[in-house]
Amino acid sequence: MALAKKARAIIVAKGKKVDEFKVTGTPGDEVVDAMLGPTGNLRAPTIVVGSTLVVGFSEDVYTKALLG
């Protein structure tokens, strides 16, 4: 939750599905639920790129986030 509060945008990848959230203030339950895997832990990998939090893996998302 601490990482999510600092982010302006959160991108969550679950397989081929990618959800993008804009964060203003405290992230809602929908955002937190998307960030968690089936065991209740934060999806891996998780990286912070500037003010964007990327959770889960998608090659397209990582390419976009890292190469801008």
ABEGO torsion letter per residue (X at the ends): XAAAAABABBBBBBEABBBBBBBBEBBBAAAAAAABBAAGBBBOBBBBBEABBBBEBBAAAAAAAAAX
